Amino acid sequence: MKISFDAISSFASNRCMQALPKSVLLIDDEAHVRMYVRLILQQLGVNNILEAPNCEAGLEIFKTELPEVVLLDINMPGMTGLELLPKITRMYPETAVIMLTGQASRQLVETAEHGGAVFYIRKDLDRTEIARLLEDLFRQLFGEEDE
Amino acid sequence: MSAADSNPRSNAQKVRPMRYSIGQILMEIEEDREGFVSGREMVEQDEISKLFKRRVQKRVRE
């Protein structure tokens, strides 16, 4: 299936693309979701995108690469994203962990917030909306102070 | 259907009493309800964004 990202591309090209993380680690057990989010990140201008299909592999990559941002799913086989979240935030608080998940019960959202996630994005949103949220967040976290 | 099946007394003898703890049942119902709510009720993205706004601002200040 060919996915058109014209809308995102147009959206991104009209904005300043300087406020970006140097590297993003994407942890999600579904390959098509990783591909989908990778395309969004690439359209936003992120160059260094790392991927892991589960939390165990993600943790190993995290330890060696220390990415500035982790995009973390919750419901995965083995360790869940909510179990990995405090490990990352304790190990390296500078990393911004953004939950990107299809589940958004109040309990999960609040648990993620208490666990140190910097943001929480519902995976069922339109891709332009996901791109807009990520770009706004990147600009706040990695942009210049006078922006 | 056999004659034994149609005999209420015979059927009553087949029924074995099952002991449930009312507390256990109520706890299971409560868990089911919580599971249903947490599984189905999705918080809107706008509300999520508001919840995390303070965290983002705090992080930016740091």
N, CA and C atoms of all chains as a GROMACS GRO file, in nm:
protein
  627
    1MET      N    1   0.085  -0.118   0.000
    1MET     CA    2   0.000   0.000   0.000
    1MET      C    3   0.089   0.124   0.000
    2LYS      N    4   0.062   0.213  -0.092
    2LYS     CA    5   0.140   0.335  -0.100
    2LYS      C    6   0.076   0.441  -0.012
    3ILE      N    7   0.154   0.497   0.076
    3ILE     CA    8   0.101   0.598   0.167
    3ILE      C    9   0.150   0.735   0.121
    4SER      N   10   0.059   0.823   0.099
    4SER     CA   11   0.096   0.959   0.061
    4SER      C   12   0.119   1.043   0.185
    5PHE      N   13   0.231   1.103   0.190
    5PHE     CA   14   0.260   1.190   0.304
    5PHE      C   15   0.273   1.335   0.257
    6ASP      N   16   0.205   1.365   0.150
    6ASP     CA   17   0.211   1.501   0.095
    6ASP      C   18   0.169   1.606   0.198
    7ALA      N   19   0.063   1.571   0.270
    7ALA     CA   20   0.011   1.668   0.367
    7ALA      C   21   0.115   1.699   0.473
    8ILE      N   22   0.180   1.594   0.521
    8ILE     CA   23   0.283   1.613   0.624
    8ILE      C   24   0.400   1.689   0.565
    9SER      N   25   0.439   1.650   0.444
    9SER     CA   26   0.553   1.714   0.380
    9SER      C   27   0.528   1.864   0.363
   10SER      N   28   0.408   1.896   0.317
   10SER     CA   29   0.372   2.036   0.298
   10SER      C   30   0.370   2.108   0.432
   11PHE      N   31   0.313   2.041   0.529
   11PHE     CA   32   0.305   2.097   0.664
   11PHE      C   33   0.445   2.124   0.718
   12ALA      N   34   0.532   2.026   0.700
   12ALA     CA   35   0.666   2.038   0.755
   12ALA      C   36   0.749   2.143   0.682
   13SER      N   37   0.732   2.149   0.552
   13SER     CA   38   0.816   2.241   0.475
   13SER      C   39   0.785   2.386   0.505
   14ASN      N   40   0.667   2.412   0.560
   14ASN     CA   41   0.630   2.549   0.594
   14ASN      C   42   0.679   2.591   0.731
   15ARG      N   43   0.744   2.502   0.800
   15ARG     CA   44   0.788   2.532   0.936
   15ARG      C   45   0.940   2.528   0.945
   16CYS      N   46   0.990   2.589   1.050
   16CYS     CA   47   1.132   2.580   1.076
   16CYS      C   48   1.164   2.441   1.128
   17MET      N   49   1.260   2.374   1.066
   17MET     CA   50   1.287   2.236   1.100
   17MET      C   51   1.414   2.220   1.185
   18GLN      N   52   1.454   2.327   1.252
   18GLN     CA   53   1.577   2.321   1.329
   18GLN      C   54   1.558   2.250   1.462
   19ALA      N   55   1.436   2.258   1.516
   19ALA     CA   56   1.412   2.206   1.650
   19ALA      C   57   1.382   2.057   1.645
   20LEU      N   58   1.487   1.979   1.636
   20LEU     CA   59   1.469   1.835   1.624
   20LEU      C   60   1.565   1.760   1.716
   21PRO      N   61   1.521   1.645   1.762
   21PRO     CA   62   1.614   1.561   1.838
   21PRO      C   63   1.719   1.501   1.745
   22LYS      N   64   1.838   1.477   1.801
   22LYS     CA   65   1.943   1.419   1.717
   22LYS      C   66   1.912   1.273   1.685
   23SER      N   67   1.847   1.206   1.778
   23SER     CA   68   1.813   1.065   1.753
   23SER      C   69   1.684   1.028   1.826
   24VAL      N   70   1.610   0.939   1.763
   24VAL     CA   71   1.483   0.891   1.820
   24VAL      C   72   1.483   0.739   1.817
   25LEU      N   73   1.451   0.679   1.931
   25LEU     CA   74   1.436   0.534   1.938
   25LEU      C   75   1.287   0.502   1.941
   26LEU      N   76   1.244   0.422   1.846
   26LEU     CA   77   1.104   0.386   1.832
   26LEU      C   78   1.085   0.242   1.875
   27ILE      N   79   1.007   0.222   1.983
   27ILE     CA   80   0.986   0.086   2.035
   27ILE      C   81   0.839   0.049   2.019
   28ASP      N   82   0.814  -0.044   1.929
   28ASP     CA   83   0.677  -0.090   1.902
   28ASP      C   84   0.687  -0.229   1.842
   29ASP      N   85   0.600  -0.318   1.887
   29ASP     CA   86   0.608  -0.457   1.838
   29ASP      C   87   0.552  -0.474   1.699
   30GLU      N   88   0.478  -0.376   1.648
   30GLU     CA   89   0.417  -0.390   1.515
   30GLU      C   90   0.505  -0.320   1.410
   31ALA      N   91   0.554  -0.400   1.317
   31ALA     CA   92   0.648  -0.348   1.217
   31ALA      C   93   0.583  -0.238   1.132
   32HIS      N   94   0.457  -0.255   1.097
   32HIS     CA   95   0.393  -0.155   1.012
   32HIS      C   96   0.376  -0.022   1.086
   33VAL      N   97   0.357  -0.030   1.218
   33VAL     CA   98   0.347   0.094   1.296
   33VAL      C   99   0.483   0.163   1.301
   34ARG      N  100   0.589   0.082   1.318
   34ARG     CA  101   0.724   0.142   1.320
   34ARG      C  102   0.754   0.210   1.187
   35MET      N  103   0.714   0.145   1.079
   35MET     CA  104   0.736   0.205   0.946
   35MET      C  105   0.656   0.335   0.931
   36TYR      N  106   0.533   0.330   0.976
   36TYR     CA  107   0.442   0.445   0.968
   36TYR      C  108   0.500   0.565   1.045
   37VAL      N  109   0.544   0.539   1.167
   37VAL     CA  110   0.598   0.647   1.251
   37VAL      C  111   0.733   0.693   1.197
   38ARG      N  112   0.811   0.600   1.146
   38ARG     CA  113   0.940   0.636   1.086
   38ARG      C  114   0.919   0.736   0.972
   39LEU      N  115   0.819   0.710   0.889
   39LEU     CA  116   0.791   0.801   0.778
   39LEU      C  117   0.750   0.939   0.829
   40ILE      N  118   0.670   0.942   0.933
   40ILE     CA  119   0.631   1.072   0.992
   40ILE      C  120   0.755   1.145   1.043
   41LEU      N  121   0.841   1.073   1.115
   41LEU     CA  122   0.962   1.136   1.170
   41LEU      C  123   1.054   1.185   1.058
   42GLN      N  124   1.066   1.105   0.954
   42GLN     CA  125   1.151   1.145   0.842
   42GLN      C  126   1.096   1.270   0.775
   43GLN      N  127   0.965   1.275   0.761
   43GLN     CA  128   0.904   1.394   0.700
   43GLN      C  129   0.926   1.518   0.787
   44LEU      N  130   0.932   1.496   0.917
   44LEU     CA  131   0.958   1.609   1.007
   44LEU      C  132   1.104   1.651   1.003
   45GLY      N  133   1.190   1.562   0.951
   45GLY     CA  134   1.331   1.596   0.938
   45GLY      C  135   1.424   1.522   1.031
   46VAL      N  136   1.371   1.427   1.107
   46VAL     CA  137   1.457   1.349   1.197
   46VAL      C  138   1.536   1.249   1.113
   47ASN      N  139   1.668   1.250   1.131
   47ASN     CA  140   1.752   1.164   1.048
   47ASN      C  141   1.788   1.032   1.114
   48ASN      N  142   1.820   1.039   1.241
   48ASN     CA  143   1.868   0.918   1.309
   48ASN      C  144   1.752   0.852   1.384
   49ILE      N  145   1.693   0.753   1.321
   49ILE     CA  146   1.578   0.684   1.380
   49ILE      C  147   1.616   0.538   1.405
   50LEU      N  148   1.610   0.499   1.533
   50LEU     CA  149   1.642   0.361   1.571
   50LEU      C  150   1.512   0.289   1.602
   51GLU      N  151   1.511   0.158   1.582
   51GLU     CA  152   1.388   0.082   1.604
   51GLU      C  153   1.414  -0.042   1.688
   52ALA      N  154   1.314  -0.078   1.767
   52ALA     CA  155   1.318  -0.204   1.841
   52ALA      C  156   1.177  -0.264   1.844
   53PRO      N  157   1.167  -0.396   1.830
   53PRO     CA  158   1.035  -0.460   1.827
   53PRO      C  159   0.981  -0.497   1.965
   54ASN      N  160   1.060  -0.476   2.068
   54ASN     CA  161   1.012  -0.504   2.204
   54ASN      C  162   1.096  -0.423   2.304
   55CYS      N  163   1.049  -0.425   2.428
   55CYS     CA  164   1.115  -0.341   2.530
   55CYS      C  165   1.254  -0.393   2.565
   56GLU      N  166   1.271  -0.524   2.564
   56GLU     CA  167   1.401  -0.581   2.599
   56GLU      C  168   1.508  -0.535   2.499
   57ALA      N  169   1.476  -0.548   2.371
   57ALA     CA  170   1.570  -0.503   2.267
   57ALA      C  171   1.585  -0.351   2.272
   58GLY      N  172   1.475  -0.283   2.299
   58GLY     CA  173   1.479  -0.138   2.307
   58GLY      C  174   1.570  -0.089   2.418
   59LEU      N  175   1.566  -0.159   2.530
   59LEU     CA  176   1.650  -0.120   2.643
   59LEU      C  177   1.798  -0.136   2.609
   60GLU      N  178   1.832  -0.243   2.538
   60GLU     CA  179   1.971  -0.264   2.497
   60GLU      C  180   2.017  -0.153   2.403
   61ILE      N  181   1.932  -0.120   2.306
   61ILE     CA  182   1.968  -0.012   2.213
   61ILE      C  183   1.979   0.121   2.288
   62PHE      N  184   1.887   0.141   2.380
   62PHE     CA  185   1.888   0.265   2.458
   62PHE      C  186   2.021   0.282   2.532
   63LYS      N  187   2.066   0.173   2.596
   63LYS     CA  188   2.189   0.181   2.676
   63LYS      C  189   2.310   0.218   2.592
   64THR      N  190   2.313   0.171   2.469
   64THR     CA  191   2.431   0.197   2.386
   64THR      C  192   2.420   0.328   2.307
   65GLU      N  193   2.299   0.365   2.268
   65GLU     CA  194   2.283   0.481   2.180
   65GLU      C  195   2.241   0.610   2.253
   66LEU      N  196   2.180   0.595   2.370
   66LEU     CA  197   2.129   0.708   2.447
   66LEU      C  198   2.058   0.812   2.358
   67PRO      N  199   1.949   0.772   2.296
   67PRO     CA  200   1.876   0.866   2.209
   67PRO      C  201   1.813   0.979   2.290
   68GLU      N  202   1.792   1.091   2.225
   68GLU     CA  203   1.731   1.205   2.294
   68GLU      C  204   1.582   1.184   2.317
   69VAL      N  205   1.520   1.108   2.229
   69VAL     CA  206   1.376   1.082   2.240
   69VAL      C  207   1.350   0.933   2.226
   70VAL      N  208   1.259   0.881   2.307
   70VAL     CA  209   1.210   0.744   2.290
   70VAL      C  210   1.060   0.753   2.266
   71LEU      N  211   1.016   0.696   2.156
   71LEU     CA  212   0.872   0.682   2.129
   71LEU      C  213   0.835   0.540   2.170
   72LEU      N  214   0.747   0.529   2.269
   72LEU     CA  215   0.727   0.401   2.336
   72LEU      C  216   0.581   0.357   2.334
   73ASP      N  217   0.559   0.240   2.277
   73ASP     CA  218   0.427   0.176   2.281
   73ASP      C  219   0.408   0.118   2.420
   74ILE      N  220   0.286   0.086   2.456
   74ILE     CA  221   0.260   0.028   2.589
   74ILE      C  222   0.239  -0.123   2.581
   75ASN      N  223   0.145  -0.164   2.501
   75ASN     CA  224   0.105  -0.305   2.499
   75ASN      C  225   0.194  -0.385   2.404
   76MET      N  226   0.293  -0.451   2.463
   76MET     CA  227   0.385  -0.534   2.383
   76MET      C  228   0.408  -0.666   2.455
   77PRO      N  229   0.440  -0.771   2.381
   77PRO     CA  230   0.472  -0.898   2.447
   77PRO      C  231   0.596  -0.881   2.536
   78GLY      N  232   0.597  -0.953   2.648
   78GLY     CA  233   0.710  -0.938   2.741
   78GLY      C  234   0.691  -0.813   2.823
   79MET      N  235   0.801  -0.740   2.840
   79MET     CA  236   0.794  -0.618   2.919
   79MET      C  237   0.704  -0.515   2.849
   80THR      N  238   0.617  -0.451   2.926
   80THR     CA  239   0.531  -0.348   2.866
   80THR      C  240   0.604  -0.214   2.866
   81GLY      N  241   0.550  -0.123   2.787
   81GLY     CA  242   0.609   0.011   2.782
   81GLY      C  243   0.606   0.080   2.917
   82LEU      N  244   0.502   0.055   2.994
   82LEU     CA  245   0.492   0.119   3.125
   82LEU      C  246   0.594   0.062   3.224
   83GLU      N  247   0.640  -0.059   3.199
   83GLU     CA  248   0.746  -0.116   3.284
   83GLU      C  249   0.882  -0.061   3.244
   84LEU      N  250   0.898  -0.040   3.114
   84LEU     CA  251   1.026   0.012   3.066
   84LEU      C  252   1.044   0.161   3.099
   85LEU      N  253   0.934   0.233   3.096
   85LEU     CA  254   0.938   0.379   3.115
   85LEU      C  255   1.021   0.424   3.237
   86PRO      N  256   0.991   0.375   3.358
   86PRO     CA  257   1.072   0.422   3.473
   86PRO      C  258   1.217   0.378   3.467
   87LYS      N  259   1.244   0.266   3.402
   87LYS     CA  260   1.384   0.223   3.388
   87LYS      C  261   1.462   0.328   3.310
   88ILE      N  262   1.402   0.374   3.201
   88ILE     CA  263   1.469   0.473   3.116
   88ILE      C  264   1.483   0.607   3.189
   89THR      N  265   1.372   0.651   3.250
   89THR     CA  266   1.376   0.783   3.313
   89THR      C  267   1.471   0.786   3.432
   90ARG      N  268   1.485   0.672   3.501
   90ARG     CA  269   1.580   0.667   3.613
   90ARG      C  270   1.724   0.661   3.562
   91MET      N  271   1.743   0.585   3.455
   91MET     CA  272   1.877   0.563   3.401
   91MET      C  273   1.932   0.690   3.336
   92TYR      N  274   1.845   0.757   3.262
   92TYR     CA  275   1.891   0.873   3.186
   92TYR      C  276   1.776   0.974   3.176
   93PRO      N  277   1.758   1.057   3.280
   93PRO     CA  278   1.642   1.148   3.285
   93PRO      C  279   1.638   1.250   3.172
   94GLU      N  280   1.754   1.272   3.107
   94GLU     CA  281   1.757   1.370   2.997
   94GLU      C  282   1.677   1.323   2.875
   95THR      N  283   1.660   1.192   2.863
   95THR     CA  284   1.586   1.141   2.748
   95THR      C  285   1.437   1.170   2.764
   96ALA      N  286   1.376   1.221   2.659
   96ALA     CA  287   1.232   1.249   2.661
   96ALA      C  288   1.158   1.125   2.611
   97VAL      N  289   1.081   1.066   2.699
   97VAL     CA  290   1.003   0.948   2.660
   97VAL      C  291   0.861   0.993   2.626
   98ILE      N  292   0.822   0.963   2.504
   98ILE     CA  293   0.687   0.996   2.457
   98ILE      C  294   0.612   0.865   2.435
   99MET      N  295   0.502   0.849   2.507
   99MET     CA  296   0.421   0.730   2.486
   99MET      C  297   0.343   0.747   2.355
  100LEU      N  298   0.346   0.645   2.272
  100LEU     CA  299   0.271   0.647   2.146
  100LEU      C  300   0.196   0.514   2.141
  101THR      N  301   0.068   0.519   2.175
  101THR     CA  302  -0.003   0.394   2.200
  101THR      C  303  -0.150   0.403   2.160
  102GLY      N  304  -0.206   0.289   2.134
  102GLY     CA  305  -0.348   0.283   2.100
  102GLY      C  306  -0.437   0.283   2.222
  103GLN      N  307  -0.378   0.265   2.338
  103GLN     CA  308  -0.456   0.262   2.461
  103GLN      C  309  -0.443   0.395   2.533
  104ALA      N  310  -0.556   0.447   2.578
  104ALA     CA  311  -0.550   0.578   2.645
  104ALA      C  312  -0.655   0.586   2.755
  105SER      N  313  -0.660   0.485   2.840
  105SER     CA  314  -0.749   0.496   2.955
  105SER      C  315  -0.687   0.597   3.051
  106ARG      N  316  -0.771   0.654   3.134
  106ARG     CA  317  -0.721   0.753   3.230
  106ARG      C  318  -0.612   0.693   3.318
  107GLN      N  319  -0.632   0.568   3.355
  107GLN     CA  320  -0.536   0.502   3.443
  107GLN      C  321  -0.399   0.491   3.374
  108LEU      N  322  -0.399   0.452   3.247
  108LEU     CA  323  -0.272   0.438   3.174
  108LEU      C  324  -0.204   0.573   3.155
  109VAL      N  325  -0.286   0.672   3.118
  109VAL     CA  326  -0.229   0.806   3.094
  109VAL      C  327  -0.164   0.859   3.221
  110GLU      N  328  -0.235   0.845   3.333
  110GLU     CA  329  -0.181   0.896   3.459
  110GLU      C  330  -0.060   0.816   3.506
  111THR      N  331  -0.063   0.686   3.482
  111THR     CA  332   0.053   0.604   3.519
  111THR      C  333   0.176   0.646   3.438
  112ALA      N  334   0.155   0.673   3.310
  112ALA     CA  335   0.267   0.718   3.226
  112ALA      C  336   0.319   0.853   3.272
  113GLU      N  337   0.228   0.940   3.310
  113GLU     CA  338   0.268   1.074   3.356
  113GLU      C  339   0.350   1.062   3.485
  114HIS      N  340   0.302   0.979   3.576
  114HIS     CA  341   0.376   0.959   3.701
  114HIS      C  342   0.509   0.887   3.677
  115GLY      N  343   0.512   0.804   3.575
  115GLY     CA  344   0.634   0.728   3.545
  115GLY      C  345   0.742   0.811   3.478
  116GLY      N  346   0.709   0.934   3.442
  116GLY     CA  347   0.811   1.022   3.386
  116GLY      C  348   0.800   1.047   3.237
  117ALA      N  349   0.693   1.000   3.173
  117ALA     CA  350   0.677   1.029   3.030
  117ALA      C  351   0.658   1.179   3.013
  118VAL      N  352   0.718   1.233   2.907
  118VAL     CA  353   0.708   1.378   2.885
  118VAL      C  354   0.582   1.411   2.805
  119PHE      N  355   0.530   1.310   2.733
  119PHE     CA  356   0.408   1.333   2.655
  119PHE      C  357   0.345   1.198   2.622
  120TYR      N  358   0.221   1.205   2.572
  120TYR     CA  359   0.143   1.083   2.546
  120TYR      C  360   0.060   1.109   2.421
  121ILE      N  361   0.080   1.029   2.320
  121ILE     CA  362   0.007   1.049   2.194
  121ILE      C  363  -0.074   0.924   2.161
  122ARG      N  364  -0.198   0.947   2.127
  122ARG     CA  365  -0.283   0.835   2.085
  122ARG      C  366  -0.250   0.795   1.942
  123LYS      N  367  -0.228   0.667   1.925
  123LYS     CA  368  -0.188   0.615   1.794
  123LYS      C  369  -0.299   0.621   1.690
  124ASP      N  370  -0.422   0.631   1.738
  124ASP     CA  371  -0.534   0.631   1.644
  124ASP      C  372  -0.563   0.769   1.584
  125LEU      N  373  -0.481   0.867   1.620
  125LEU     CA  374  -0.499   1.000   1.561
  125LEU      C  375  -0.460   1.000   1.415
  126ASP      N  376  -0.512   1.098   1.343
  126ASP     CA  377  -0.472   1.119   1.204
  126ASP      C  378  -0.322   1.147   1.199
  127ARG      N  379  -0.257   1.101   1.092
  127ARG     CA  380  -0.110   1.113   1.087
  127ARG      C  381  -0.063   1.259   1.086
  128THR      N  382  -0.143   1.347   1.026
  128THR     CA  383  -0.103   1.489   1.029
  128THR      C  384  -0.110   1.543   1.172
  129GLU      N  385  -0.204   1.492   1.248
  129GLU     CA  386  -0.217   1.535   1.388
  129GLU      C  387  -0.100   1.481   1.471
  130ILE      N  388  -0.063   1.356   1.446
  130ILE     CA  389   0.054   1.300   1.515
  130ILE      C  390   0.178   1.383   1.481
  131ALA      N  391   0.191   1.416   1.353
  131ALA     CA  392   0.306   1.495   1.310
  131ALA      C  393   0.306   1.633   1.376
  132ARG      N  394   0.188   1.694   1.384
  132ARG     CA  395   0.178   1.827   1.445
  132ARG      C  396   0.215   1.822   1.593
  133LEU      N  397   0.165   1.721   1.662
  133LEU     CA  398   0.196   1.707   1.806
  133LEU      C  399   0.345   1.686   1.828
  134LEU      N  400   0.404   1.600   1.746
  134LEU     CA  401   0.547   1.572   1.760
  134LEU      C  402   0.629   1.696   1.730
  135GLU      N  403   0.591   1.766   1.625
  135GLU     CA  404   0.668   1.885   1.588
  135GLU      C  405   0.659   1.993   1.695
  136ASP      N  406   0.539   2.014   1.748
  136ASP     CA  407   0.523   2.111   1.856
  136ASP      C  408   0.609   2.073   1.977
  137LEU      N  409   0.606   1.945   2.007
  137LEU     CA  410   0.682   1.896   2.122
  137LEU      C  411   0.832   1.911   2.099
  138PHE      N  412   0.878   1.874   1.981
  138PHE     CA  413   1.020   1.886   1.949
  138PHE      C  414   1.064   2.033   1.956
  139ARG      N  415   0.976   2.122   1.908
  139ARG     CA  416   1.012   2.263   1.909
  139ARG      C  417   1.027   2.313   2.053
  140GLN      N  418   0.936   2.268   2.139
  140GLN     CA  419   0.944   2.310   2.280
  140GLN      C  420   1.066   2.251   2.349
  141LEU      N  421   1.095   2.125   2.319
  141LEU     CA  422   1.203   2.055   2.391
  141LEU      C  423   1.341   2.086   2.334
  142PHE      N  424   1.348   2.104   2.203
  142PHE     CA  425   1.479   2.116   2.140
  142PHE      C  426   1.499   2.249   2.066
  143GLY      N  427   1.398   2.337   2.070
  143GLY     CA  428   1.408   2.464   2.001
  143GLY      C  429   1.488   2.564   2.080
  144GLU      N  430   1.513   2.677   2.013
  144GLU     CA  431   1.583   2.785   2.081
  144GLU      C  432   1.490   2.848   2.184
  145GLU      N  433   1.549   2.907   2.289
  145GLU     CA  434   1.469   2.966   2.395
  145GLU      C  435   1.386   3.085   2.349
  146ASP      N  436   1.439   3.158   2.249
  146ASP     CA  437   1.367   3.278   2.206
  146ASP      C  438   1.263   3.247   2.099
  147GLU      N  439   1.242   3.119   2.067
  147GLU     CA  440   1.140   3.085   1.968
  147GLU      C  441   1.000   3.096   2.026
  148MET      N  442  -3.460  -3.873   2.652
  148MET     CA  443  -3.446  -3.839   2.794
  148MET      C  444  -3.479  -3.963   2.878
  149SER      N  445  -3.397  -3.999   2.969
  149SER     CA  446  -3.421  -4.116   3.050
  149SER      C  447  -3.518  -4.084   3.164
  150ALA      N  448  -3.565  -4.188   3.224
  150ALA     CA  449  -3.658  -4.170   3.335
  150ALA      C  450  -3.590  -4.099   3.450
  151ALA      N  451  -3.463  -4.128   3.468
  151ALA     CA  452  -3.388  -4.064   3.577
  151ALA      C  453  -3.378  -3.913   3.558
  152ASP      N  454  -3.361  -3.872   3.429
  152ASP     CA  455  -3.347  -3.730   3.400
  152ASP      C  456  -3.474  -3.652   3.432
  153SER      N  457  -3.590  -3.720   3.416
  153SER     CA  458  -3.716  -3.650   3.437
  153SER      C  459  -3.760  -3.655   3.583
  154ASN      N  460  -3.688  -3.729   3.662
  154ASN     CA  461  -3.723  -3.739   3.803
  154ASN      C  462  -3.653  -3.627   3.882
  155PRO      N  463  -3.730  -3.531   3.937
  155PRO     CA  464  -3.667  -3.418   4.007
  155PRO      C  465  -3.581  -3.462   4.124
  156ARG      N  466  -3.628  -3.561   4.195
  156ARG     CA  467  -3.550  -3.606   4.311
  156ARG      C  468  -3.414  -3.660   4.267
  157SER      N  469  -3.419  -3.738   4.156
  157SER     CA  470  -3.294  -3.794   4.104
  157SER      C  471  -3.199  -3.682   4.060
  158ASN      N  472  -3.255  -3.583   3.991
  158ASN     CA  473  -3.171  -3.471   3.946
  158ASN      C  474  -3.114  -3.392   4.063
  159ALA      N  475  -3.196  -3.377   4.165
  159ALA     CA  476  -3.150  -3.302   4.282
  159ALA      C  477  -3.031  -3.372   4.347
  160GLN      N  478  -3.034  -3.502   4.339
  160GLN     CA  479  -2.923  -3.577   4.398
  160GLN      C  480  -2.794  -3.556   4.318
  161LYS      N  481  -2.811  -3.529   4.187
  161LYS     CA  482  -2.692  -3.509   4.103
  161LYS      C  483  -2.626  -3.374   4.129
  162VAL      N  484  -2.709  -3.280   4.171
  162VAL     CA  485  -2.656  -3.145   4.190
  162VAL      C  486  -2.570  -3.141   4.315
  163ARG      N  487  -2.450  -3.095   4.295
  163ARG     CA  488  -2.361  -3.084   4.410
  163ARG      C  489  -2.353  -2.939   4.453
  164PRO      N  490  -2.361  -2.917   4.579
  164PRO     CA  491  -2.354  -2.777   4.625
  164PRO      C  492  -2.216  -2.716   4.593
  165MET      N  493  -2.217  -2.592   4.546
  165MET     CA  494  -2.092  -2.521   4.518
  165MET      C  495  -2.080  -2.405   4.616
  166ARG      N  496  -1.970  -2.395   4.677
  166ARG     CA  497  -1.953  -2.290   4.778
  166ARG      C  498  -1.875  -2.172   4.716
  167TYR      N  499  -1.937  -2.060   4.718
  167TYR     CA  500  -1.871  -1.938   4.671
  167TYR      C  501  -1.851  -1.843   4.787
  168SER      N  502  -1.748  -1.769   4.779
  168SER     CA  503  -1.731  -1.661   4.875
  168SER      C  504  -1.792  -1.536   4.814
  169ILE      N  505  -1.887  -1.477   4.884
  169ILE     CA  506  -1.952  -1.357   4.831
  169ILE      C  507  -1.849  -1.245   4.813
  170GLY      N  508  -1.754  -1.242   4.902
  170GLY     CA  509  -1.649  -1.140   4.891
  170GLY      C  510  -1.567  -1.158   4.764
  171GLN      N  511  -1.537  -1.286   4.734
  171GLN     CA  512  -1.461  -1.316   4.612
  171GLN      C  513  -1.539  -1.275   4.487
  172ILE      N  514  -1.669  -1.306   4.488
  172ILE     CA  515  -1.752  -1.272   4.372
  172ILE      C  516  -1.757  -1.121   4.353
  173LEU      N  517  -1.779  -1.049   4.462
  173LEU     CA  518  -1.786  -0.903   4.452
  173LEU      C  519  -1.654  -0.844   4.402
  174MET      N  520  -1.544  -0.906   4.447
  174MET     CA  521  -1.413  -0.857   4.403
  174MET      C  522  -1.396  -0.880   4.252
  175GLU      N  523  -1.442  -0.998   4.206
  175GLU     CA  524  -1.430  -1.027   4.062
  175GLU      C  525  -1.515  -0.932   3.980
  176ILE      N  526  -1.636  -0.903   4.030
  176ILE     CA  527  -1.723  -0.809   3.958
  176ILE      C  528  -1.656  -0.672   3.951
  177GLU      N  529  -1.598  -0.631   4.063
  177GLU     CA  530  -1.532  -0.501   4.067
  177GLU      C  531  -1.415  -0.497   3.968
  178GLU      N  532  -1.340  -0.606   3.963
  178GLU     CA  533  -1.227  -0.613   3.869
  178GLU      C  534  -1.276  -0.606   3.725
  179ASP      N  535  -1.387  -0.678   3.698
  179ASP     CA  536  -1.443  -0.676   3.563
  179ASP      C  537  -1.486  -0.535   3.524
  180ARG      N  538  -1.550  -0.467   3.618
  180ARG     CA  539  -1.594  -0.330   3.591
  180ARG      C  540  -1.475  -0.240   3.562
  181GLU      N  541  -1.373  -0.250   3.645
  181GLU     CA  542  -1.254  -0.167   3.626
  181GLU      C  543  -1.190  -0.198   3.493
  182GLY      N  544  -1.184  -0.326   3.461
  182GLY     CA  545  -1.124  -0.366   3.334
  182GLY      C  546  -1.200  -0.312   3.218
  183PHE      N  547  -1.333  -0.314   3.230
  183PHE     CA  548  -1.417  -0.264   3.122
  183PHE      C  549  -1.395  -0.115   3.102
  184VAL      N  550  -1.395  -0.042   3.214
  184VAL     CA  551  -1.379   0.103   3.203
  184VAL      C  552  -1.241   0.138   3.150
  185SER      N  553  -1.138   0.076   3.209
  185SER     CA  554  -1.002   0.114   3.166
  185SER      C  555  -0.975   0.068   3.024
  186GLY      N  556  -1.043  -0.039   2.982
  186GLY     CA  557  -1.017  -0.089   2.849
  186GLY      C  558  -1.087  -0.011   2.740
  187ARG      N  559  -1.201   0.047   2.773
  187ARG     CA  560  -1.283   0.110   2.669
  187ARG      C  561  -1.282   0.262   2.671
  188GLU      N  562  -1.268   0.320   2.787
  188GLU     CA  563  -1.283   0.464   2.796
  188GLU      C  564  -1.151   0.532   2.758
  189MET      N  565  -1.152   0.597   2.644
  189MET     CA  566  -1.030   0.661   2.595
  189MET      C  567  -1.033   0.810   2.632
  190VAL      N  568  -0.924   0.856   2.687
  190VAL     CA  569  -0.912   0.998   2.718
  190VAL      C  570  -0.880   1.073   2.589
  191GLU      N  571  -0.949   1.185   2.568
  191GLU     CA  572  -0.927   1.263   2.446
  191GLU      C  573  -0.785   1.319   2.443
  192GLN      N  574  -0.730   1.332   2.321
  192GLN     CA  575  -0.593   1.381   2.307
  192GLN      C  576  -0.577   1.522   2.364
  193ASP      N  577  -0.678   1.606   2.346
  193ASP     CA  578  -0.669   1.743   2.401
  193ASP      C  579  -0.651   1.740   2.552
  194GLU      N  580  -0.724   1.651   2.616
  194GLU     CA  581  -0.714   1.640   2.761
  194GLU      C  582  -0.577   1.586   2.801
  195ILE      N  583  -0.529   1.489   2.725
  195ILE     CA  584  -0.396   1.433   2.751
  195ILE      C  585  -0.290   1.543   2.737
  196SER      N  586  -0.303   1.621   2.631
  196SER     CA  587  -0.205   1.728   2.606
  196SER      C  588  -0.203   1.827   2.722
  197LYS      N  589  -0.322   1.860   2.772
  197LYS     CA  590  -0.330   1.953   2.887
  197LYS      C  591  -0.262   1.892   3.009
  198LEU      N  592  -0.284   1.762   3.030
  198LEU     CA  593  -0.226   1.695   3.146
  198LEU      C  594  -0.073   1.699   3.141
  199PHE      N  595  -0.018   1.685   3.020
  199PHE     CA  596   0.128   1.679   3.007
  199PHE      C  597   0.191   1.816   2.982
  200LYS      N  598   0.109   1.919   2.966
  200LYS     CA  599   0.162   2.052   2.934
  200LYS      C  600   0.260   2.099   3.043
  201ARG      N  601   0.219   2.080   3.168
  201ARG     CA  602   0.303   2.125   3.280
  201ARG      C  603   0.436   2.050   3.280
  202ARG      N  604   0.430   1.922   3.248
  202ARG     CA  605   0.554   1.841   3.247
  202ARG      C  606   0.650   1.891   3.138
  203VAL      N  607   0.592   1.924   3.022
  203VAL     CA  608   0.676   1.974   2.912
  203VAL      C  609   0.737   2.107   2.952
  204GLN      N  610   0.656   2.196   3.009
  204GLN     CA  611   0.705   2.327   3.049
  204GLN      C  612   0.815   2.316   3.154
  205LYS      N  613   0.795   2.226   3.248
  205LYS     CA  614   0.895   2.205   3.353
  205LYS      C  615   1.026   2.158   3.292
  206ARG      N  616   1.014   2.069   3.196
  206ARG     CA  617   1.132   2.013   3.132
  206ARG      C  618   1.206   2.120   3.051
  207VAL      N  619   1.128   2.208   2.985
  207VAL     CA  620   1.190   2.315   2.906
  207VAL      C  621   1.268   2.409   2.997
  208ARG      N  622   1.210   2.441   3.115
  208ARG     CA  623   1.278   2.530   3.211
  208ARG      C  624   1.409   2.470   3.260
  209GLU      N  625   1.410   2.338   3.276
  209GLU     CA  626   1.530   2.269   3.326
  209GLU      C  627   1.639   2.276   3.220
   0.00000   0.00000   0.00000
